[in-house]
Amino acid sequence: MKRQLDRQEGQQIIQFALLLPVLLACLGLVIDVGNAYAHRRMVQNAADAAATAAGMILYEQGNSPAITTAYWYAIQYGYDNDGASNTVQVTTPPNCIQVDVQENVVPIFVAIVWNGTFNVRGHAKACFAITALGPSVIVLEEDACETLTLNGNNAAINVWNGNIHVNSHCSNAVDLGNGDITTLSAVSIVGNWVGGPNGHFYDTGGQPLAPLTGQPVLPDPLANLPAPNLSSYATRYGTAAQPNTLKITHGNVTLNPGVYYGGINITGGNVTFNPGVYIMAGSGLSVTGNADVEGEEVFFYLTHNPANPSGAGAAGSLDLSGNGDLELTPPSSGTYAGVTFFQARDNTEEGHIHGTSDTELSGVIYMPEAHLGLTGNSTMEVNFVVNTLSLDGNPDLNVEGWEGDVWTTVTDVLTE
């Protein structure tokens, strides 16, 4: 009996000895697989970080800087794209940047019996989206009635890429008359509207689109835009003590940015505004007659002359009622990026724009305490933020909406 037990114990020892390599191999495999999963998390973290960081760079600076940023972040996480232990691939689908990281993980224990590697991968894709900050037309006045009016029998305003919002609480906040309002999405009104038998609201497909009434007040989206400090800019015409309106009637004239004490009145000639900030300290900006006016990257501030606010120094507004070519674009960078006209918040002088087929305005027209009247037929890549607004004399105005700086926000989203 004792010899039989001894034989069984000996067999168990032999069995254990035979199974030990298998057990060790299984243990090693578990450890190696766990290590591979840990590295999988590491490569995914690297891909996420690289894509997220590069996403905003992609919008701000373009593909090449974004790709450089993605590779730099991958290196910070230990992946240098050496082609042996790891590879990093960066691609740029439209409005996106995609990062793929692969690491070849060398096993610790399984390498005794296997000379391969575990290939672990991380994938991330970040895209930016540009979203408008508000409607293409915002009428800010809350207490007055008929703050948006269409006068005449066939007045029309067509907002192809957005909508119109009216802050007035009145039951006749909008007086449609017999005109037509066409918008991409429904007109929103805090109060209500009235209209004649031939007045209509349409969507951009020509189908009836009832306005939304009882909507919340929309705050001024440019309320924090600072007014320029006159002392920070060169004096170009007139003086604070003796404002004098610059009158241009003929010839080829080039103007430089700065303060114009007494404003500018253009009735003829060919006028070019060099890029920069133009301050009308009194009398405003007037373009009438057959004058041709152009300016790229220009910003106009309409205020009074604080030192002599009477006569030519009194506050003026915007009068663009000429029949010549008018081409103005806003700054692309800086404090006033995207804004073409800013009428001072204490300036209530009425403005007027007469559109023609030769009118090419872009940017934001900001008149928070003033009325703006629109006439004529034109297409403008603008947004209006005004106190009150009217369309007079049967105009047909196409508002394509400004989608550049100041009127959009950029969202960077990690999508995958």
Stockholm file with secondary structure:
# STOCKHOLM 1.0

chainA/1-416         MKRQLDRQEGQQIIQFALLLPVLLACLGLVIDVGNAYAHRRMVQNAADAAATAAGMILYEQGNSPAITTAYWYAIQYGYDNDGASNTVQVTTPPNCIQVDVQENVVPIFVAIVWNGTFNVRGHAKACFAITALGPSVIVLEEDACETLTLNGNNAAINVWNGNIHVNSHCSNAVDLGNGDITTLSAVSIVGNWVGGPNGHFYDTGGQPLAPLTGQPVLPDPLANLPAPNLSSYATRYGTAAQPNTLKITHGNVTLNPGVYYGGINITGGNVTFNPGVYIMAGSGLSVTGNADVEGEEVFFYLTHNPANPSGAGAAGSLDLSGNGDLELTPPSSGTYAGVTFFQARDNTEEGHIHGTSDTELSGVIYMPEAHLGLTGNSTMEVNFVVNTLSLDGNPDLNVEGWEGDVWTTVTDVLTE
#=GR chainA/1-416 SS CHHHHHHHHHHHHHHHHHHHHHHHHHHHHHHHHHHHHHHHHHHHHHHHHHHHHHHHHHHHHCHHHHHHHHHHHHHHTTCCCCSSSEEEEEECCTTEEEEEEEEEECCSSGGGTCCCCEEEEEEEEEEEEEEESSCSEEECCSSSSCCEEECSSSCEEEETTSCEEECCCSTTSEECTTCEEEESSCCEESSCEECCTTCEEEETTSCBCCCBCSCCCCCCTTTTCCCCCGGGSCEEESCSSSCCCEEECSSEEEECSEEEETCEEECSSEEEECSEEEEEESSCEEECTTCEEEESSEEEEEECCTTCCSGGGSCCCEEECCSSCEEECCCSSSTTTTEEEEECTTCCCCEEEEECTTEEEEEEEEEEEEEEEEEEEEEEEEEEEEEEEEECSSCEEEECCCCSTTSEEEEEEECC
#=GC SS_cons         CHHHHHHHHHHHHHHHHHHHHHHHHHHHHHHHHHHHHHHHHHHHHHHHHHHHHHHHHHHHHCHHHHHHHHHHHHHHTTCCCCSSSEEEEEECCTTEEEEEEEEEECCSSGGGTCCCCEEEEEEEEEEEEEEESSCSEEECCSSSSCCEEECSSSCEEEETTSCEEECCCSTTSEECTTCEEEESSCCEESSCEECCTTCEEEETTSCBCCCBCSCCCCCCTTTTCCCCCGGGSCEEESCSSSCCCEEECSSEEEECSEEEETCEEECSSEEEECSEEEEEESSCEEECTTCEEEESSEEEEEECCTTCCSGGGSCCCEEECCSSCEEECCCSSSTTTTEEEEECTTCCCCEEEEECTTEEEEEEEEEEEEEEEEEEEEEEEEEEEEEEEEECSSCEEEECCCCSTTSEEEEEEECC
//
